């Protein structure tokens, strides 16, 4: 794989072979780190990390990965950059591109990271946008490979709100890698009755993206399904995946609607049992599985819930591989930086 100088914006931009190469490189770099073997492939290079949305895993992953590769980084938090406020995205890109070898962006619209890449003149890496979260999917797929040995044909069921970056990106990734993807969400309006016979518009991915992924699936052997019945959707699932019900930046008022709509799609012991003992639970984190957070306590006081998208029983069970997944964020991000810079 020779993608030096290329940006990493969304998985749609890469072939299955290139995605496999990212995963192979990540596994190799992970093994080197575990063995204490130096792998400073980007010695002396510098990266700017733009975070319009804060994060624990993404920031730490980029920083640790960069240091392992011999790089130094500058972290720009939401108050540390004038991007889009006092300085245009194009101007910001051209300034940072003169100073840094690579730029990470975590924030809002996909159009922002695409414009950064257009003008920067150096690789730009998508740490998360509203529409896509490609570095997370690489971590997820490395984790699935580690537990199941392969991706092809594995069934991944995404429970809950599949409209945004995680639902979109998992669907794209599964289509690219020949997997069986099922989105399971509550009933609503259909985006395209002919295209997806049971995909409600309210909580399912955009119809145009679904159509794109279905075309990809024809060539890779992937299966894309959209279901409204949780117990039916998870039959023979290898992975059940979920995410928080309210995304960063959304107003507090949406909690009541989401809880009403999505509580039947909570991942609990009954759902895991329906899938079978082979099934593993995954979550991109953070997760509201107990009362250990301020928001969790507030939701409990207001709605009487002790957990939301996943119960603590499932989250802490042997079937849960969320911390393997979290660790792999760093190894896969390291692979992305190494492949595009070294």
HELIX and SHEET records of a PDB file:
HELIX    1   1 UNK A   11  UNK A   13  5                                   3    
HELIX    2   2 UNK A   16  UNK A   35  1                                  20    
HELIX    3   3 UNK A   57  UNK A   68  1                                  12    
HELIX    4   4 UNK A   89  UNK A   99  1                                  11    
HELIX    5   5 UNK A  110  UNK A  120  1                                  11    
HELIX    6   6 UNK A  134  UNK A  148  1                                  15    
HELIX    7   7 UNK A  165  UNK A  176  1                                  12    
HELIX    8   8 UNK A  207  UNK A  220  1                                  14    
HELIX    9   9 UNK A  230  UNK A  233  1                                   4    
HELIX   10  10 UNK A  254  UNK A  262  1                                   9    
HELIX   11  11 UNK A  263  UNK A  265  5                                   3    
HELIX   12  12 UNK A  269  UNK A  275  1                                   7    
HELIX   13  13 UNK A  294  UNK A  303  1                                  10    
HELIX   14  14 UNK A  312  UNK A  315  1                                   4    
HELIX   15  15 UNK A  322  UNK A  341  1                                  20    
SHEET    1   A 4 UNK A  72  UNK A  76  0                                        
SHEET    2   A 4 UNK A  46  UNK A  51  1                                        
SHEET    3   A 4 UNK A 102  UNK A 106  1                                        
SHEET    4   A 4 UNK A 123  UNK A 128  1                                        
SHEET    1   B 5 UNK A 223  UNK A 227  0                                        
SHEET    2   B 5 UNK A 180  UNK A 184  1                                        
SHEET    3   B 5 UNK A 155  UNK A 159  1                                        
SHEET    4   B 5 UNK A 239  UNK A 242  1                                        
SHEET    5   B 5 UNK A 280  UNK A 283  1                                        
END                                                                             
